[in-house]
Amino acid sequence: MVFDKIFQIWRVRELRNSILFVLAMLVVFRFAANIPIPGVNREALANFFSNYQVFEVMSMFSGGGMERFSIVMMGIAPYITASIIFQLLGMIVPKLEEMQKEESGRQKITMWTRWLTVPLAGMQAFGMITLLRNSSSQILGDISFLTMISMIIVITAGTVFLMWIGELITEKKIGNGISLLIFAGIVSGLPQMLQNAKAQYLPGDFMIYVIFAVLAVLTVIGVVYLTEGQRNIPVQYAKQMRGNQSYGGSTSHLPLRVNMAGVIPIIFAISVVIFPSMVAQFFVGAKTAWIANFATWTIDIFQNQLIYGLIYFVLVFAFTFFYTEVVFHPNQIAENLQKQGGFIPGIRPGKPTSEYLSRIAYRILFVGALSLSCIAVLPLVLKAFYPQNQAIALGGTSLLIVVAVVIEMVKQIESQLSMREYDNVD
């Protein structure tokens, strides 16, 4: 069955070319992630990252580019930050909220997001270079102002390059380009992660690794269940008379997914939760005592696994609701149903239908958000019993994103196959 599906995909020329193009872009990304910026002490840089888990998570998202100080070391983190900013503004500024509902408005917001990504990438590159210089003189040595500017320009250009690649991938409708770039970065780092887990293995840790394997299987099952779970709302279409013939009168359903946001809440939550620790690193050596003490306190707070886990849980839960609010528009759905002569049995068309859909959707979403948040923090719970192994938390987060992205990609490919089958029938 699986091989039949693969052959079916391969026989569709347009779909085959799209998949090959996406694979080629991921290869280009991996190639760029291994091009280092000259003048960096690789050994001293590796020691720095081994001491700070927050930067190890950031490097994971860039496919190890940050640990190699590559031209794409910031990955697509600035673009994600810019997207979060505009989506938050859309909840606050009424004009932006109206723009998000129209195609032309969404295109403008996308353009503004691209422009905002450039200064954000430059600022993050400057901050990272400054942090490395202040942490150890052996990492970058004594670099001139012109060298620093050159590094910032190259790193910013690398982020813009990845943003462009991500949008090209999205246009092929094989999956979300940004998610696939993160997916490629994580998958490329899995062999190293497994090697580290093997190096840390002790004979007495056998049961811990068994529990982690069971947790990995449960994570896969949970993500699949959340992604596939949906509630079908019955929809009845009224009969319409045209001449002497009647049309319509059919019964269909409107699917409401348990998790409409997919993997985006996880990516957003990780981007936000590592931000305070990253900023605090810059002020640890401040001359003003209270600033230095506050920075140290912030780092200690986020290194506390209980507090980190609670914040992570709340962020995933909140972003699931937030992103669903962005992509799910019950008013528009109710309006389209009314135009097509459809209605939900027992519910009046128009505003009552919109209110009914909102009520049902958010009841389902509460369960989905709670389940997704629990799955996200499960590796942290296990790590609380075995704090020596950093790969557990990182591996759990990686597995969660990888499984969700693969499911999304498979569903989009199946959707394209179905569309072509209908075209052939017509």
Buried (B, 14 or more C-beta within 10 A) or exposed (E): EEEEEEEEBEEBEEBEEBBEBBEEBBEEBBEBBBEBBEEBBEEBBEBBBEEBBBBBBBBBBBBBBBBBBBBBBBBBBBBBBBBBBBBEBBEEEEEBBEBBEEEEBEEEBEEBBBEBBBEBBBBBBBBBBBBBBEBBEEBBEEBEEEBBEBBBEBBBBBBBBBBEBBBEBBEBBBBBBBBBBBBBBBBBBBEEBEEBBEEBEEEEBEEBBEBBEEBBEEBBEBBBEBBEBBBEBEBBBEEEEEEEEEEBEEEEEBEBBBBBBBBBBBBBBBBBBBBBBBBBBBBBEBEEEEBBEBBBEBBEBBEEBEEBBEBBBEBBBBBBBBBBBBEBBBBEBBBEBBEEBBBBEEBEBBEBBBBBBBEBBBEBBBEBBBBBBBBBBBBBBBBBEBEEBBBBBBBBBBBBBBBBBBBBBBBBBEEBBEEBEEEEEE
